[in-house]
Amino acid sequence: MKRSKGPMIFVLAMLLLGVMAVGMPSVCPAQQKGEPIVIGYIGMVASPGTRPCMDIQKMAVEEINATGGVMGRPIKYIVMDNRGDTSLSVDALRKLVIEDKAKFVSVEGRSEISLAVQEASGMLAREYPHILVFNGPMGSELTARVIDEAPKYDHCFRDWDPEPAHYAQQKYFFCKTLPQFQKTKKLAFLWEDLAWTTEWRRGISYINLPTWEDLAKECGLEVVYSKAVKPRGTMYLPILQEIAQSKADVIYYFSSWFTDTESFAKQWADSAARDIQVNLYGGVAQTRDFWRMTGGKALGIVSSYTDLDDLDLVPGKTVSLVKKAHARNIPMQIHVHIAYADIYFFKAVVEQAKGTGDIKALIKAMEEVETEYSLGKTKYETQKVKPFFHSRKRVNPRDPYKTYPGYFYQPIVQFQQEGKVAFLHESCPENEAFAAKWADPKRYKKPAELRK
């Protein structure tokens, strides 16, 4: 019997439409008025640091598209997995700007990768105009180049702040947090051995800023141990034994989302240094997941913390965003908040530039626009001082020890019994009055006391 081809043709047609839809932005009929605005992200999909950035940006894109897009145009969001590889990152940039016609590209926060992508971006920018944003790296070269090699890198911006911008925060920690709040004096430093900690270890001669060890000494503290360690795979027990012998009061680990702080916490809790206070600079300790990841071994650890589902730092923005993120199982580290804010910042930039056709107008808008997000205000520095120019505004470039209040709130907490976080203080003196509404340094307890 001869079969009809009608049903088979119908099925094939439906399958074809399904395949096509995978690569298309999700838009409402009202959003079909113009060509999509393409936004790309280059990062390691398997990384616990960068994957949340991708997921939160996708959420922001869906929100914007659901309300009409940008000037009637939908956003098309494309993730390029670099697998942590520099050459793959450069290839991803080329594809995004040449083939996909991306107007905004973000690259993950490793300075080494960002520098390589920036070089490729500089060569392509004239023929394929776009905005390149570094999501989270500190390497000063990234924005020093914007001035030194102008106009080649005029289109490059850093949504984080460079190494010198952290001196204001750190002086507050050394002169107040450690001696007054935690009653500590002898410090053991551990440094994540990547480019972003280099200037703090060596000092920043071009703007006369000391090493952080010297900065601690200026505040009357004693550095009894200092060691650079690789981000992952470190056996910490021998190091912790050395620290215990040094008689340190506190272990200050300058960590990021690349550091296996969860492994460190587990080994610390079972080591000879278990009664020595641990302060972590950053990474997954900024989230509630850290308690679970350490199996409760994080008890007593102090860290910055931004997984805020019960503390509205910016009324109407902080808690609502974190709750939406938690509903999607997205942990909210600092750079994840910023990645989300970037999408809405891009929207405001396109609106001010009246479209994406004029790259000079887009660059000008990137410099002028200011938005409010879940941790404060977003604005790029326009004072032409290296390496602050085109970095996120946080401190006065001409006085790096002085912060701009309101541009970035960073709560400091301690993990206490049953994983509850005790809000201790804010990271910057200019925000102390604001922090007094929700924080109290007297909540701090020594690790041995918490284990009783």
N, C-alpha and C positions, 0 to 999 in steps of 0.2 A: 504494500500500500504506500502511495506517495504521501509524505507528510507535508503539512503546510509550514512554510518558513516564517510566517507572521509572528508567532510567539517567540521564536528564537531571535528574530531581529529586534523585537521589543526588549527582550532581556539584555541583549548586547548593548542596545542604546542606553538602557538604564545604568548598566555597569560603566559605560564610558562617561556618562554624566557624573556618576559617583566619583570616578577617578579625577575628573576635572575639578570637582568641588573641593577636593582636599587641598589644593594649592591656592584657593581663592579666599579672600577675607570674608568674614561673616558680616554681612551688612544688611541694613533695612532698605526697602525700595527708595526711600528718600535720599539714601547715600550714593545712589548711582549717577549723580549729576556730573562727576568729574573723574579723572584718572586717580587711581589709588596713590596715596603718599606712602612710599616704602620706607620702613624703618627696620634696620638689621641689628642683630646682636652677634658678636663673635666671642665664643667662650667654650669651655669644656662642659658638655652636657652632664657628664657623670660626676662633676665636682659638687660637693655639698656647699661650696661657697658661691659658685656662679649659677647653678641650676635654679635656685630661688629667684635670682635676678631675672632670668628668662621667664619664669612662671609668673612673677608679679607684673612684668611688663606686658605679657600677653593678657593678663587680667585688665590692666589699664586700657589697652587697645580695645578690648571687647566692650568696656564701659563707654569709651568715646564713640565707637562705631554704633553702639545701641542708641545713642542720643543724637545721631545725625552726622557723626564724623567731624572733620575739620573743614569748615567753609564748604560743607556739602560734599566733601570728598572722603571716602573711606581710608582707613589706614590698613596697609598690608604689612604684617609683622613676620620677619624671616629670621630664624635662628640658624647659625652656622656653627657646627661642632668642630672646634679646633683640636680636640683630644689633648689639649695641653701642649700642643706643638707650635713652634714659632712659624715654620714654613707653611703649615696648614692655615695658620691665622692670616698670613699674607695672601695666600690663595683665596681665602674666604672674602677678604676685603675686595680683591679684584673682581670676584664674581658679583658681589653685592652692588658695587658702583657701576660696573660695566654692563653686566647682563640684566640685573634686577633694577637698575636705575635708582638705587637707594639714595635718599636725600639726607638721612640721618643714620649713622652707624655708631654703635657703642662697642667697645672692646673691653674684655675682662681685665680685672685689676692687677695684673702682674706687670711690673714696669718693663721687664725684659721683652715680653710679648708686645706690650703697647708701643714700645719704641720701634720695633720692627714694622708693625702695622702703620705707624705714623710715617715712616720713611716711604713706604709704598703709597700711602695716601697723598703725601706731598707731591709725588711724581704724577699722580693721576688727577689731582684736583682741578687743574686747569681745563682738561678735556672733559672730565666727568665731575662737575661741581657737587660737593657734598659737605656735610658737617660731620666731623669725627669727634666723638666724646669718649674719654677714658673713664670707665666706671670703677673707681676705687683705688687706682695706683697712686703712690706718693712720689715716685722718681722725679726729682726736680728738673731733669733734662727735658722732660716732656713739654713743660711750659716755658722753660728758658729758651728753647728753640723758637718759640713763637716770636720772641723779640730778636734773638740773634740772627735768625734766618728769614726774617720778614721779607716779602709777604708769603713765602712758601707755605707756612703753617698757620696762616691767619684763621683758617677754618677749624683749628683744633682747640678743644676745650677739655678741662678736667673737672668732673663733677665731685671730686674729692679735693682735699687741700694738700699742698706739698709738705715735705718734711719740716721746713722752718715754721710752718703754721701751727705746729704742735708744741712749740716751746712754752706758750702761755699756759696751756693745759698742764704741761709737765712740771713747770715751776710751782704751780698750785699744788700738785700732788706731792712734790718733794718738800715744799715749805709748810704745807698745812695738813694735807690728808695723812701722810705717813707719821710725822711727829706728833700732831695734835689729835687726830681722830683715831689712829691705830696705835699710838704710843710706841712706834718703832724707830730705830736709829741705825741699825746695821743692815745693809742691803746686799742681797745676792742678785745679780742681774743675769737673766738668760735672754739671749737675742735670737729671734728667728733669722737664720743666716741667708737672707735674701737682700736684694738691692735696697729695699725701702728702709732698712735700719742702718745702712752704711753711714749716712751723714750724721746720725745721732751718735754713732760710735766714734767717728773721726772729728766731729765738730764741723761747723759751716763757716769757713774762713771768709768767704766773700761778703757775708753780712755780719761777721764778728759774733757768731753764736758758739758757745762752748760745747764740748761733748756732754752727754747727759750724765756721765759719771762726775764731771766737774760741776755741772749744774746742781747735782745732789749734794756735793761737798759744800757748795756755796750756801746751801740751806742748812748746813750743820750736820749732815748725815755722813755715815762712813760706809764706803763700798768695800766689802770684804770678799766678794767673789764676782767674777764676770766671765761669761762664756757664750760664744756663738754656737748654736746647734742647728742641724739640718731640720727642715720643716716637718718631715715625716720619717717614721722608722727609727727614731732615736731611742736608745735604751737609756732611760732616765735614772734608773736606780743607782748606778755608780756616781752620777752627777749629784744626785740628791744626798748621797753619802758624803761627798766632798762638801756640799753646802752645810750639812749638819755639823761637820767638823769646823767650819768657818765661823760658827756661832752667830749666823745671821738671824735677824728678827723677822725679815720678810724676804720672800722670793718674788721678784718682779719680772714676769715673763712678757717680753715684748712680742706678742703673738698676733697672728692674723687668721683669716679664714683658711689659710693653707696649713696652719699648724695643727698637729694632732693633740690638741689640748685635752681631749677626752682621755687619751692614753696617759698623758702626763698626770692628770688628776688621779687616775687609778693607781699609778705607781707612787705618787706622792703620799696618798692616804695610807699606804702600807710600808712606807720607808722610815728611815731614822729621822727624816725632816718633817714628819707628819704634823708636829706641833708648831712649825714655822709658818707664819701667815703667807698665803699665796695671793698675789694680785695678777690678774691676766689683763693684757692690753686690749685684746679683741679676739674675734673668732666665734665659734659656735657657743661659747660661754655667754654670749649676748642673748641667748634664747632659753626658753623653758626646757627645750629638748636636752640641754646639757646635763641636767640632773638625771634624766633617764639614760642618756648615753654613758654616763659614768657609773650607773648603778648606785647612785647616792654617794659616791666617793667625792663628789664636789662639795660636800658639807664644809662650810667655812671659807670657801674660795670667794674672793672679791673680784668683780669684773664690771666693765661698762655693760649696759643692758638696754635693749630696745624692743624686746618682745612684749610690748605694753598693751595688754588687753583690759587693763583696769585703771590706767593712769593717762588722762587726756592732757598731754603736754601742750598740744595745740587744740583748743576746744573744737569739737566736731570733726577732727581729722585723725588724731592718733588712734584712739580706741576703735573707731569705725573701720579704719584700714586694717588694723591688726586682726580684728575679728573676721573680716572678709578673707584675709590671707589664711588664717587658721582653718576656716571652712574648707580651704583648698589644700590644707597641709603644707603651707608655705611658712617656714621659719623666718622670723623678721630680724635679721641682723641689720646693723646700721646701713650697709651698702645696699640692702634690699629695699629699705625705705627710700633711699636716694634713687635707685633704679626706677621705682614706681613714679617718683616725682619727675624724673627725666621726661617721661612720656607726656605728662601734662605741660611740662615746660616747653617741649617741642611744639605742642599744640598752640601755646600762647605765642611762640616765636613765629610760626607760620601765619597766624592771624595778624600779628603786627606787621609782618613783611608783606602781607596781602597775597600770599601764595608762596610757591617754591621755585618760581622761575628766575629769581634774581639772587644769586649767591651773596652779593654784597649786602643786600637788604636782609638776608637771613643772618649773616655774621653780625651786622649792626643790631639786629633784634636779639641775638644771643647775648650781646653785651649789655643791652638796655633792659630787657624783661626781668621782672622780679615776681616770683610766685610764692605762695605759702604752701607748705606741705606738712607731713606728720611730725617732723622734728624741728620745725622752725621755718625760716625763709630761704628761698633759693635765689641766689644772685651771683653773677660772675664778676670777679675783680677786674676793674678797668684801669687802675693805676698801673702804669707801665714800669713795674718793678719786678725783676726776676726773682724767683720763679712763680710769683703770685699771679701775674697777669694771665687772664683766661682760666684761672683755677677758681673753684667755688669760694665765695667770700666767707671768711671766718675771722681773720685777724687783720690788724692794720699793717700793711706791708712795710711801713716806715717805722713801726714799733711792734715787732712780732710777739712781744709779751702782753700786748693788749688786744683782747678779742672784741668783736662787734657783738654786743648783746642781742639775743633774739634770733641769730642766724643758725644756731645749732645747739639743741639741748641734748645732753648726754648723761643720763642718770647712772650713778654708780651704786651697785647693790652687793649684798652678800647672800650666798646660798645658805639658808639655815634649815632647821629640822623639817623633814618631810618635803624638802624641795621648795619651801616657801622663800620668796626673795624679800629681803629687808632693804628698803630704799634708804641709802645713807646720805648721799649728797649729790650735787651736780659737779661737773668736771671743770667749771670755769668760774672765777670769782665774780665776773660781771653778771652771772645769772644766779648768784646766791640768794637774793631776795625772792626771786621766783621759786627757787628750789625749796625754800623754807615752808612753802605751802604743802609740800608732799614728802619731804625728806627729813631725816633726823640722824646725824652722825652717832648719837648715843645708842642707836640700835646695834652698832657693831659689837661683835663678840669674838674672842680668840677661838681658834679651831678646837683647842683642848676643852674649852668651856662648853662649846656646842656639843661635843661628843659625850659629855657626862650624862 
